[in-house]
Amino acid sequence: MKTSSKPLLQRAFLAVVVMMFMTACVPPAEASKDERVGAGVKAINYSGKEIEYIAVERPGEPDSGGGGESLNPYSTGGTVCCFGIPKKWHPKLQVVVKYRFYPEKELHKHLVSVPPYAAGEAGDIWLIVYEDKSVEAVVSDYLPTRPEWPGKIKGYPVASREYLFKRWGERLQREQAMLSKLEKEDGIKRSPEQLQDIKNAIEITKENIERLKRNKP
């Protein structure tokens, strides 16, 4: 007795119809969210504080992180590989930017929305920390000096006068402390060669101090 193949064909046809219906119900933007590309991670510090650590991760995915660089005040870092971003931008795109100031222990975490990609194309992801401790994440292959740059501040960080004066004072104190130490060493009994080396170091340190005083911010 032969078994009819019609029920099998009907079930197969029904399965195909259901799959087509489900696919049609997925908006194109939603379907493309998982199409990711590798992006280099860059960071900019517009604040007067040293950043010991800065990185990015996807919301709810702590193992998806990229970055991990440290930054001096008012500086830009290099490129750290890599972080996966959607190939196409979508309005719900968010990332978590986490950073820690030196020598603080607290790790700051901020969930931020990513604005439309510069020129509509995926590129490097830039993590930005501002003077007020707010953060931003933008995707761009354009540098901060370009008009296409999507960050809030155009251009690279510029150190404040207060910061420059603080750094100047710290360096002046170090040179003065070094001079005091060398002058004490000069009074200790040593070989003629050692004494001459100390005298040379004293003269160089005095010149450094005078140069710093002339170039006070």
Sequence and secondary structure as in RCSB ss.txt:
>XXXX:A:sequence
MKTSSKPLLQRAFLAVVVMMFMTACVPPAEASKDERVGAGVKAINYSGKEIEYIAVERPGEPDSGGGGESLNPYS
TGGTVCCFGIPKKWHPKLQVVVKYRFYPEKELHKHLVSVPPYAAGEAGDIWLIVYEDKSVEAVVSDYLPTRPEWP
GKIKGYPVASREYLFKRWGERLQREQAMLSKLEKEDGIKRSPEQLQDIKNAIEITKENIERLKRNKP
>XXXX:A:secstr
    SHHHHHHHHHHHHHHHHHHHTS HHHHTTT EEEEEEEEEE SSS EEEEEEEETTEEEEEEEEEEE TTE
E   EEEEEEESS  TT EEEEEEEETT    EEEEEE    GGGS   EEEEE TTS EEEEE SS TTSTT  
SSS SS    HHHHHHHHHHHHHHHHHHHHHHHHHHTS   HHHHHHHHHHHHHHHHHHHHHHHT  
